[in-house]
Amino acid sequence: MRRVFTLLATALFVGGPQIGLAQENSPGFGGAEDVAFAQRLWDQLVEARLVGANAIGSQPYEGVEPHGVILTTLQSTLTTADREGVVIVKNNYIGENVSVQSVADNPRLNLDAITVMFRREAGYDPENRNWFWAKFNNDGTLSANPRGVALAGRVAKNPEGGCIACHVFAPGNDYVFLNDQFAVPEFFADAAEPPAGIKNFNPARLDPQPAEGALSPGLKVTYYSNIFNLVEEVREWAQAEPGTAGTPLLSLDYNVGSGLVLSSGRKDGVGAVIEGLINFPEAGVYTMAMQANDGVELTIGGVTILSDPTVHADRFTDLVTVQIDDAGWYALDLLYFEKRNTSTLELYWLTPGEEGGLNFVPPSAFARRSG
Ligand code: HEC
């Protein structure tokens, strides 16, 4: 299904206008903040030799519309004080006599545009895996659509040609065509029934349900600073120590490399007890999974549904299904720790009847009791 859409969307662009035409002037991109962010990003890319006159070379290959006749792609990470973000740079070559050889010989010649995806901080655009999109001209200025709106930011969801609108069809639901490094594991989205071996849980809804006015956005978090090796040790510390309250977590889509762990302000040796409520907006079967680094244990409605309690690099938990009999708020308890180096904490779901791959649970599904 997805593949067909990809071909269709691509076909619309063959011989057609350049990327970015006919986009709505949506608040999602082209604002002052987006433009400033893109300009900083360009400077960092120059510094990292991923673009510009001193850019490191990479093997050219024949591309597909809308990107260019010949393409080169570089993937790396950019580091700021807070976090490391993955960046993918695509050089798009267009011209009468452009060929793999001509680009290999002179990578500055016929360079029409540089399209960039940069994975931003948690909460930036959880609906679309937090990618920031930009299209630069070969001199580093931003491209604009015919309305003069700069192509920088959450560009764009309308089907007539936004980056997001087309990249949403990339396999693995990670918006990246070229590899599946950021993909959510394949699963049984189209199967009538989950295959044998998938665990199904049936957690209890909060009774009574909290009044809407009694809730604030985000999950409560308490930090414990120690070198933990197991999630169980975080639970033990939390029983003995008061811990430090952190800024509530509005979403669970943290992927920070060796940057700061959640809202702790620390880079290493962090345990976190995260508590609050999760809203299942309709009854039915939800598929859920987490990606974590290091250990994690998720309990919903008093039932532990996902657990990967040890020290490890980024990896996904098993996929599980959660049978929700009644829509509404359920208790959420999450234990997490990061020992050293990189940290990741992401919660994914696929809602009943939804097709395709898992997405981040949206911020609207998280809350905590006010006060
Ligand atoms: C009509 C579909 C379509 C649109 C619109 C589109 N892309 Fe792409 N993009 C692709 C395809 C297909 C590839 C893989 C091409 C290849 O390398 O052969 C790709 C590859 C990329 C890559 C390399 C990573 C990857 O996914 O493989 C980047 C970066 C990228 N596009 C950025 C952008 C940006 C930024 C925009 C908007 C300004 C954009 N794209 C608009 C289809 C699209």
Residues whose N, C-alpha, C, O or C-beta is under 5 A from the ligand:
A	BS01	HEC	A9 T10 F13 I19 E62 G63 V64 P66 I88 V89 K90 T115 V116 M117 W133 A134 K135 L151 G161 G162 C163 C166 Y175 V176 F177 L178
